[in-house]
Structures are given as structure tokens and as C-alpha cells.
Amino acid sequence: MEKSRGRRVVVSALQFACTDDVSTNVATAERLVRAAHSKGANIILIQELFEGYYFCQAQREDFFQRAKPYKNHPTIMRMQKLAKELGVVIPVSFFEEANNAHYNSVAMIDANGTDLGLYRKSHIPDGPGYQEKFYFNPGDTGFKVFETKFAKIGVAICWDQWFPEAARAMVLQGAEILLYPTAIGSEPQDEGLDSRDHWKRVMQGHAGANLVPLVASNRIGKEIIQTERGNSEITFYGNSFIAGPTGEIVATADDRNQAVLVAEFDLDKIKAKRHGWGVFRDRRPDLYKALLTLDGSKP
């Protein structure tokens, strides 16, 4: 009997430097999506908030003008047309306005151009250079899994990637691949702090602990934002990567160059390994109640 080829999928991570012009950045994203498609990619991840500079370096009221409602969002609609034309899945990161609330969100576009729904970033950071709490409400969607043409996908956003609970929640709901659009780089308060290796290892752990492939897309380039105390500067370190189901890195970019990474996975083979490894069989949810608390005390 001929051996089954398995359910194979090709994932891609894009990496580029943003300008502060929406049309230029969206055109760059489209060009790189087309390049990934030419390499056989089925699921293509663009970096976080790719329409412009990472504006969260400053607390400025005028930057709320960058937000747009989810419905009829021009970049989402353009990516819907592109996804349908190419037959690929494209998660689209954007700054969402919802009446008087604002979210750091991703719309999941399926390979036929259908918008499958929205995820809103759950964990909102607040520190020098990354002052997201000024702009974003905590997400209210919960962790979601989207059933696309090629795979069940879990997507979370940047700071979410530091929380193993988020990755586990998505895989428990059936996610076969984890995606993390990102904007991370230097720390304005500490020039000696370089988090890139730590950043990668944490997500490699998510892939290995859950036995699923993982895709992380980050921007590159130096961005200078005027703040109330002068200019703030971040150099984004790229290092976008694709990890396999044991946490191994199978494709990676550097910290300076535009990149289109691709990797192929057999989801049926990975599923068999995940089931056989026993980490989901042997879970003890009855013992994890401390995870429902902030201080580890009994809920």
C-alpha cells in the first residue's frame, strides 16, 4: 500500500523595515506576501502593526488617529483580495478602534478571502519604549483558534508570546500551528539589554512543550518617535524565525535584512508525535488552580 504523503503545509514569516507611511508599508507587505507565495507558502505571517512606525514609544493623543474600525478596514480588505487571488492565509495586524475602546488586533483571512474573525491582544505591556497601555484596552476575545483551509491556527500578539498559558490555551483548543506577529527591539532605558535570544528561547519552549510548529515575525530598522521628553529611539532586531514541534529553529532571519522565511511541516506526522508524547494525556488540570490566581494562593 502506498504510504500517505500526510497533510503538508508551508508557513512563512515576513520581515521588513517600516516607514511611517501606510501605503508604502502595505505595498511592501503585499510584495513580500507574493514572494512567499512564489516559494510555496500557504500561511504567511506579517509583523505586528505593520502599517506604520511602532508609535507606542510615546504617549501622544494624536496617535489615536492611526486607529480604524474593524469593519471595512482598508488594509484588511486589501489583504482579503490578495489572499483570495493567491489562495493563501494571511493574519492581518492592525490598530483597532471600537467606539471608545482601542485594541491591538489581528484579523484572520482565509485562503478564499473570507475574514474568519478577530483576536485582540490579551497582555498589554507598559515600559520605556513600549507604552502600549496608553493606547490599547486589554483584549476581550480570549485566546482563539481559527480553522483555515490549511490548518487550525492559534495567533497571539507580541507580549502574549512571553506567556506559556496563552500557547497552551490555544493548543488545547486544537491549534496545530502558533503564530506571533511582533514588534520588539532595543530598550531605550538600557542600551546594554538585548532580549533577542531570550525572546526566541521562550517561544521555542512553547513549540516544544506543545509539540506544534511556531512562526514569529518581527520588524527591523531604527525608528525615532518624538515624545513629550524629546526623541525616543528603538532599533528593532528582526530575527524572525520558524520553529519546529520540538522547539528546533528551522528557518531564521538576521537583525538587518528584509526576509521571507519558509518551512514545510507534515501536520499529520506532528499530530501523531504530539499524541504519542503524552504531555496532553498526562495533564492534571485539577492541580493547576494556582494558575487562576495572581499570587499562587487558592482561588
N, C-alpha and C positions, 0 to 999 in steps of 0.2 A: 504494500500500500504506500502511495506517495505521501511523504511527510508534509503536513500543513506548513505553509510559509509563515503562519502567525499573523497577528494584527499589527502591522508595522506603521509607525508614524514618524515623520521627520519634523522636529521642532527647531525653531530659530530664535536667537537673541540678537537684536539690533543694538548698535552703539554709535552715537554721534554727538557732536558739539551743537548746542542750541544757540541760535541768535535770539534777539528779543522781538522778532517779527513772526507772527503766527503763520502767514502764508509761506514764508521761507522754510520754516520748520516742518510744516505739514507736507510740503513738496519733498523735502529731504526724506521724511518718513516714508512717503509713498515710493520714492525711488528705491529705498533700501528694502521695502516690502517686496517690490518687484524683483530685486536682486535675490532675495531669499527664496522667492517662488522659483526663480530660474535654477536654483540649487536643489529644488525638490521639496522645499519646506511646505508643510501642511498647517502648522500652527506657528504664528510669527508674533513675537513679543517686542513691542516698542517701549521705550523707557518712560518713567513717571513724568507727568506734567510736561510733555514734550512740546507743547505749543509755544513755550517761551522760556525765558530765564526762570530759574528757581527763585521765585520772588520772596520766599519765606525768610531770607536773610534779614529782612526789615519788617517792622510793624508800621505799615502805611495804609491809610484808609483808601487811597486812590487805587491800590492794587485789587480791591474788591471788584473793580470794573472788569477785571480779567475773567470773572466767573460768568458762566452762561447756564441757562436751564438745560436739563437733560433732553427734554422733548425738542425735536428739530434742531439739535446742536449741529452746527455746520461741519465740524471735523468728524463727528460720529457718522453723519450722513455720507460724507465723502468716503470714509473708510468702509461703510456698508457697500457702496458701489464697487469699491476696489476689491473687497472680499468676494463679492458675487462674481466679478469679472475673472478673478484668478482662482476661485474655488478654495480659498484659504480662510482659516480662523484668525481674527485679529482682535485682541483685547485693546480697548482704547482708553487711555488715561486722560482725565480732564478735571478742571476746577468747576464744580457744580454749584449753581445757585438754585435753591429750593425755597421759594418765598423768602423768609428772613433767615433761613439756615443756609450753611455752606458746607460742602463736603469735598474731600479728595476722593474721587470716584473712578471706577473702571466700568465701561460698557463692554459686554462680551458679544462680539459679532461673529456669527457662524458662517460657514463656507458658502451658504446661499444668500448672504447679505442680511439675514434675519438678526435683529437685536434680541438676544436671549435674556437680557436683564442687566441689572446693576449691582455692583458691590461698592460699598462705601467704607473707606479706611477706618479700621477699628481703633488702633493705637495711634494717638496723636502726640508727637514729640514736642518738647519745648526746651530749647537750649540755645546757646550762642550760635548764630548762623542758621538754625533750624527751628524757627519760631512759629511752628505750624498751629499751635493752639490759638493764636491771634486770628487765624483765618478759617479754620476747619472745626466744625462740630464733630464729636465722636460719631463714627458710623453707626447706623441703626439697622443695617441689613443682616447682621450676623455673618458668620462665615458660610459661604455658599459654594456649591459645586454646579457647574454648567455642563449639560450634556450636549456636546458639539458633534459634528459629523465624524470627527476622528478620534475623540477621546472624551472622557469625563474630566473636566479641568477645574482645579481649585486655584483661584487667584487672590492674592493678598498684596498689600502695597507697602514697600519700603520698611518703615519702622515695624510693621507687622512681622517682618521676617526675623526679628530677634526673639520671637515668642514661640516656643515649641508647641504650646497649646493650640495655636492657630493652625499650624501644619497638621497636627494630629486630628483636630476637629474636621478639617477638610477631607483628609484621607478616610476617616471614619464614615463620612458621608458618601464615600465612593470615588473620591478624586484619584485619577490614575497618573496625573501629572500636576506638579505645583509650579505656578508662575509668580514671579515677584518683579514688577516694574519698580525702578529705584531711582533716587537722586541722592547720592552720597559722595562726599569727598573730604577735603581738608577741614580742620576745625579752627575757626577764626581765633578762638581764645588760646590755642595751644598749637603752635607750628610744628612741634615735635610729635604730635599724636597722629599716627597713621593707622586707621582701623581696617584697612583693606583685607589683610589676612584673617583677622578675627571675623570680619563680615562674611568672608567666603566659608570659613570653617563652620560657622553657626548653621548656614544653610546646607552645607554638605551633611551636617548632622541630621537635619530634617529629612533629607533624601534617604540617608542610610537608616535612620530609625523607623521610617515609614515604608521603606523599600519602593520608592517611586522616583522617576526622573524629576529634575527640578531645573527651571530656567530662570536666570536673573539677568535683567537688562538695566544697565546704568549709563549715565551720560559721561562725557568727557569735556575738557575745556575749562578755562578760567572765566568766572562770571563775577562782575562787580556791580553791587547794588547800593544806591545811595540810601543811607539810613538817617535817623534823627541825630546821630552822633558821628556823621561822616560816612565814608565808604566802607562797605563790608565786602570781603573777597573770599570766594571758595574756588579751589581747583578740584574739579570732580575727577575721580580716579578711575573711571571706567571699570576695567577688569570684569566685564560681563562674562558670564560663564554658563555652561550646561553641565549638570552633574547627573551621573547615572544612579541606579537604585541602591548601590552600596555606598553612595557618597563620593564616588570617584569622579574627578573632573575629566570630562571627555572633550570639551572644547572651551577655550578661554581667549579673551582679548587682552590687550595691554592697556596702559593708562593714558595713551596719547592718540591712538589712531581710530578712525571710523572702522566699524567691523560689522560683518554679517556672519554670525556663527550658525552652524547647523549640526545636528546629530540625529541619527535614526535609532529608534527603540522598537523592540518587539513587545508590545503590551501584554500579549497572551503569555509569553515566556516569563515576563516580570511578575505577572499575576500569580502564576504557579509558584514562583520562588517566594513571593510575599506570603502566600498561604502556607507554604511548606516551612517557612522560617519560624512560624509560631508566635510572633510578637502580638498578633491580634487575637489569636486563640487564647493566649495566656494572660491577657489583660485582666485587671481586677478593679473595675470601676467603683466597686463598693469600698475600696480603700483609698480612693482619690478625693475624698470630700474636702481635704485641706486646700485643694486647688480652687474651690469655690470661695475661698476667703482671701483677704489681703495679707493677713499676718500668720496664717497657718493654724489658727485656732479652730475649734469645732464650729461649723456653721450653725 
